[in-house]
Amino acid sequence: MGCQSNSSSQNATGPSFAIAEGAQEIDPRAVAADLVDRFGPGGMDPRVKQHIPAFDAPFFQAGLAGYSDAAMRIIARRHGCPICVTEALLDRTLLDGGKGFAKADLGEIHDNVPGGDEDHPLIGQIMGSDPAEMAAAAIKMIEQGKLRSNKEYRKLAEKEPSAIRHQPSGEEGKADGLMADGRSPMASPLGFSAIDVNLACPVKKISKKSRGGHWLREPEGAIEILRAVRDAVPESIPVTVKMRRSFDDTEEMRQNFLYLFDAAYDLGCAWVVVHGRTVEQKYVGPSRWDPLKALVDRNPERIIMGSGDVWDVNQIFRMIGYTGLAGVSVARGCIGNPWIFRQARDLLEGREPRDPTIQEQRAVLEQHFELALAVNKNYRDPELHTAKNMRKFGIKFAAHHPQAQEVKKSFIYVKSLDDWRVALDEWYV
Ligand SMILES: Cc1cc2nc3c(=O)[nH]c(=O)nc-3n(C[C@H](O)[C@H](O)[C@H](O)COP(=O)(O)O)c2cc1C
């Protein structure tokens, strides 16, 4: 179970338009052309590229617990996605090396480490309840666990948050700050490009402690976390924040949101991605884009990004056109649909967006399974684990097929690469 266990559960409703009057009349081609006019090829706000030069187009693949592992990310990148976010990783899970926390229901560590040369730039997302643990987890993430032993990372979390820094010192262990090949992991192009703090996940509190979106009810605690993480991570690595637009629709919670949102920038966070649903709403009903537009109007000098109801390529550009956001997070709209990124590039480059041919769909289905098999190589039965995990992707991919209902059925019971190939041979020729 993750930030949303099952998108067809009662905690989620299917695709619908966001609440944003007139947004559906906005011409996505005109928005794309305007972005390119203003910012040059790629249409990305240069303020964002100052932080991460390779973030060259105004959209990215969201963190999606249970989905956005290295395999899904690489497929997205091959279709033009400029940058991806890992799924939310609990601070405790990170510090315990993936074993400890009984209720650590988010991603496994190995799903969240950069997946080789192709998986960059990558934003690592963390979530948790304690400032020192979050700071130590952030450090472990950017050091990729290579500068200290697991025990040393855990010990780091026992310090005062203000004493937790990236620079390893003698008393923190034998680490000299360098990897076996003599380079610092920070200098490695394969490290994380930013650390994102999740203040959005609606999954319940644990042991009465806040985490994720529940921090919107206790903004002071969230501010301590942001301060600890921002101070711990070297200045050269941006810290960003994912937030819901409010905990609920009361005035008190709206004020909490604004207070925390302002504090994030005051503390030096590079940008905030605001999901236009409340925490209470989980994934039920439409998001609202007006609150996002209001934030941009209120603080045009800030980099603000948005999330919510981006189901197809047109909504990427309508959301930007409607709100003025610097970038848009593509979440459920890219599960089984990496072509949304190609289509977004098409629009930015003045081409008509193309739907995938059957051959293109087959190629992606083959590649995704192969990549997932590589990502899952440490499981006891990597092929069975991969096949089971790929079922949910197959079902989403099937939506592009003219016989979607029948194709779906043939993915439901796959147990092996052979089963997967049988389905492809039946439908994707
Ligand atoms: C299955 C699922 C898992 C998610 N996991 C994460 C996560 O780990 N981190 C995160 O920031 N957001 C997560 N989200 C939220 C999405 O990134 C996004 O903000 C949300 O789905 C709204 O966008 P959409 O309506 O376009 O899907 C998740 C959403 C879903 C449906």
Ligand as a Chemical Component Dictionary entry (heavy atoms), coordinates in Angstrom:
data_LIG
# 
_chem_comp.id                   LIG 
_chem_comp.type                 NON-POLYMER 
_chem_comp.pdbx_formal_charge   0 
_chem_comp.three_letter_code    LIG 
# 
loop_
_chem_comp_atom.comp_id 
_chem_comp_atom.atom_id 
_chem_comp_atom.alt_atom_id 
_chem_comp_atom.type_symbol 
_chem_comp_atom.charge 
_chem_comp_atom.model_Cartn_x 
_chem_comp_atom.model_Cartn_y 
_chem_comp_atom.model_Cartn_z 
_chem_comp_atom.pdbx_ordinal 
LIG C1  C1  C 0 -1.364 5.193  -6.940  1  
LIG C2  C2  C 0 -0.869 6.573  -6.562  2  
LIG C3  C3  C 0 0.313  6.704  -5.871  3  
LIG C4  C4  C 0 0.804  7.975  -5.546  4  
LIG N1  N1  N 0 2.007  8.078  -4.916  5  
LIG C5  C5  C 0 2.552  9.301  -4.723  6  
LIG C6  C6  C 0 3.848  9.433  -4.183  7  
LIG O1  O1  O 0 4.508  8.460  -3.810  8  
LIG N2  N2  N 0 4.347  10.692 -4.068  9  
LIG C7  C7  C 0 3.643  11.809 -4.466  10 
LIG O2  O2  O 0 4.136  12.930 -4.376  11 
LIG N3  N3  N 0 2.401  11.704 -4.943  12 
LIG C8  C8  C 0 1.852  10.485 -5.096  13 
LIG N4  N4  N 0 0.603  10.387 -5.650  14 
LIG C9  C9  C 0 -0.120 11.605 -6.042  15 
LIG C10 C10 C 0 0.160  11.983 -7.503  16 
LIG O3  O3  O 0 1.519  12.312 -7.697  17 
LIG C11 C11 C 0 -0.702 13.172 -7.970  18 
LIG O4  O4  O 0 -0.392 14.305 -7.192  19 
LIG C12 C12 C 0 -2.185 12.885 -7.869  20 
LIG O5  O5  O 0 -2.493 11.621 -8.399  21 
LIG C13 C13 C 0 -3.011 13.953 -8.588  22 
LIG O6  O6  O 0 -2.781 13.965 -9.949  23 
LIG P1  P1  P 0 -3.787 13.242 -11.011 24 
LIG O7  O7  O 0 -5.183 13.620 -10.608 25 
LIG O8  O8  O 0 -3.364 13.851 -12.341 26 
LIG O9  O9  O 0 -3.526 11.794 -10.920 27 
LIG C14 C14 C 0 0.067  9.131  -5.920  28 
LIG C15 C15 C 0 -1.147 8.994  -6.587  29 
LIG C16 C16 C 0 -1.633 7.738  -6.906  30 
LIG C17 C17 C 0 -2.944 7.630  -7.639  31 
# 
loop_
_chem_comp_bond.comp_id 
_chem_comp_bond.atom_id_1 
_chem_comp_bond.atom_id_2 
_chem_comp_bond.value_order 
_chem_comp_bond.pdbx_ordinal 
LIG C1  C2  SING 1  
LIG C2  C3  SING 2  
LIG C2  C16 DOUB 3  
LIG C3  C4  DOUB 4  
LIG C4  N1  SING 5  
LIG C4  C14 SING 6  
LIG N1  C5  DOUB 7  
LIG C5  C6  SING 8  
LIG C5  C8  SING 9  
LIG C6  O1  DOUB 10 
LIG C6  N2  SING 11 
LIG N2  C7  SING 12 
LIG C7  O2  DOUB 13 
LIG C7  N3  SING 14 
LIG N3  C8  DOUB 15 
LIG C8  N4  SING 16 
LIG N4  C9  SING 17 
LIG N4  C14 SING 18 
LIG C9  C10 SING 19 
LIG C10 O3  SING 20 
LIG C10 C11 SING 21 
LIG C11 O4  SING 22 
LIG C11 C12 SING 23 
LIG C12 O5  SING 24 
LIG C12 C13 SING 25 
LIG C13 O6  SING 26 
LIG O6  P1  SING 27 
LIG P1  O7  DOUB 28 
LIG P1  O8  SING 29 
LIG P1  O9  SING 30 
LIG C14 C15 DOUB 31 
LIG C15 C16 SING 32 
LIG C16 C17 SING 33 
# 
